[in-house]
Amino acid sequence: MEPTIDARQQGTSGLPDFVLRHFDRQSDDYDHLQLYRILQSGIRQSALPAGLKLPPTREMARSLGIARNTVVHVYEQLALEGYVQAGVGRGTYVAQLGLRPAEPATRAARRVLLSRRGEDLVEHAGAARLQWGAFAPGVPEVRLFPAQVWNRLQRGLWRRAAPEQLTYATGAGDAGLRQAIAEYLQGTRGVACTSEQVVITSGTQQSLLLVAQLLADPGDSVWLEDPGYWGARSMFRAMGLKLLPVGVDAEGLAPTRQQLRRPPRLMFLSPSHQYPTGALMSQRRRRQLLDYAAAQGVWVVEDDYDSEFRYGTRPLPALQGLDEQGRVIYLGTFSKTLFPSLRVAYLVLPPDLVDRFARALNELFREGQTLQQAVLARFLAEGHYASHIRRMRAVYGARHDALIHAIRQQFGDALPVIGGDAGLHLVLGLPRGVDDHAVAHDAQRAGVATRPLSMYYVRPSAAESGLLLGYGAVREEEIGGSFARLAEVLRAHL
Ligand SMILES: Cc1ncc(COP(=O)(O)O)c(C=O)c1O
């Protein structure tokens, strides 16, 4: 039902009275749908007149007692539909409507048809719309991929393609690729495995889906690093698991005594390069968590997504190599070392899980891409993978230095750089109270992609303010100029 209008003034909190009056915390409706409908109808009925400045997302969220992400999504949706306009550093304003046709309302109504689970997923979605350019986090330099080598290998393999490589896949992936991955992991990551333990998937997301479906039931709990990877959070949420955020300190995941008393079914970790803070889990914490997992029967899901890229320091071997009880599920991917749209990743499983995981994979997805996997196997076996990684480590190292230089040039030591010695991104810390969502939003309008650090937290009370800056997808010589544009946006918020 559309709320009716009779007030235009701002409430004492700075929120339009109209919003305060109609927002019902006890409502069964999802927060984002409720807020969307209230603002949309307010604007359509002119209770929220053209030119009215909407409160900043943080303030709106605090006053209504809802997540800031929710407000951000609602503002974005309204902007998409032309109800509001946002300008760099200026905030969000009600747009001048040449009265809107019914179409946006239809679109909103269509959203209601989703399941509760679907609504929950979409409401909390974290994937960025921009997956390229300065400073999109987690995106590698795809322009330097050795496409000629790949093409040559691919042509050769297609010439000899067997029917089994073109029909549905039936096992755990191409045997040559599983072998090459096992050798690579033993040699560079200290992973203790044979090729039989490797199952090829089409991305970490699919690996996580299998883990959640085969090792947990809806309602089981999962410990998540907080801050942590939104992709894992979304997958576990969509699978109906109970998300239990666990804080991260300088040594890695740091469960409280109270949390330790109630073991979860799964714990999800990025021990080699905590995402997004970059912390490296200490040896002591690794042992403690593995002992705990073995004693309590917890599955440890280790996400080792970008440890190839460290600048100056050597990576610690994978947690999996320390595991003597078969509790660790190791996840790797080619998304960062090669290119994301390749969609090839893998799990390394305790031996007695392998057949059942492969069975489930074939059953749910009827896998394929077998020939592509064979090309990748050759790419690894002939040494092209190792030399590409060596080359890219130097490229990213130079970009990393250029970004730090640009930060220091613009801000001196005023803003801390967090987790800057590995991976494809760093975190630029912002003073408490700076609305990092608003900064990222304005930066995007200025043509610079960043992600607010606070969006990686489950617990709003723990959220720190900052920006994730990726340097994988921007040329070294463009870093200074792009950061200068970001700095201009930032100064308007500091
Ligand atoms: C923490 C983390 N793990 C894993 C991945 C890789 O995911 P996928 O293999 O699905 O591309 C990413 C990519 O952004 C990531 O940030």
The ligand as an SDF file (V2000), in Angstrom:
LIG
                    3D

 16 16  0  0  0  0  0  0  0  0999 V2000
   38.6910  -13.4980   -1.4860 C   0  0  0  0  0  0  0  0  0  0  0  0
   38.4820  -14.0620   -2.8620 C   0  0  0  0  0  0  0  0  0  0  0  0
   38.4720  -15.3780   -3.0290 N   0  0  0  0  0  0  0  0  0  0  0  0
   38.2910  -15.9220   -4.2530 C   0  0  0  0  0  0  0  0  0  0  0  0
   38.0840  -15.1310   -5.3640 C   0  0  0  0  0  0  0  0  0  0  0  0
   37.9610  -15.7980   -6.7300 C   0  0  0  0  0  0  0  0  0  0  0  0
   36.7130  -16.1790   -7.0190 O   0  0  0  0  0  0  0  0  0  0  0  0
   36.4210  -16.9340   -8.4200 P   0  0  0  0  0  0  0  0  0  0  0  0
   37.3320  -18.1180   -8.4840 O   0  0  0  0  0  0  0  0  0  0  0  0
   34.9870  -17.3200   -8.2980 O   0  0  0  0  0  0  0  0  0  0  0  0
   36.6970  -15.9650   -9.5040 O   0  0  0  0  0  0  0  0  0  0  0  0
   38.0510  -13.7620   -5.2300 C   0  0  0  0  0  0  0  0  0  0  0  0
   37.7600  -12.9040   -6.4080 C   0  0  0  0  0  0  0  0  0  0  0  0
   37.4310  -11.7620   -6.3250 O   0  0  0  0  0  0  0  0  0  0  0  0
   38.2800  -13.2060   -3.9550 C   0  0  0  0  0  0  0  0  0  0  0  0
   38.2990  -11.8740   -3.7860 O   0  0  0  0  0  0  0  0  0  0  0  0
  1  2  1  0
  2  3  1  0
  2 15  2  0
  3  4  2  0
  4  5  1  0
  5  6  1  0
  5 12  2  0
  6  7  1  0
  7  8  1  0
  8  9  2  0
  8 10  1  0
  8 11  1  0
 12 13  1  0
 12 15  1  0
 13 14  2  0
 15 16  1  0
M  END
$$$$
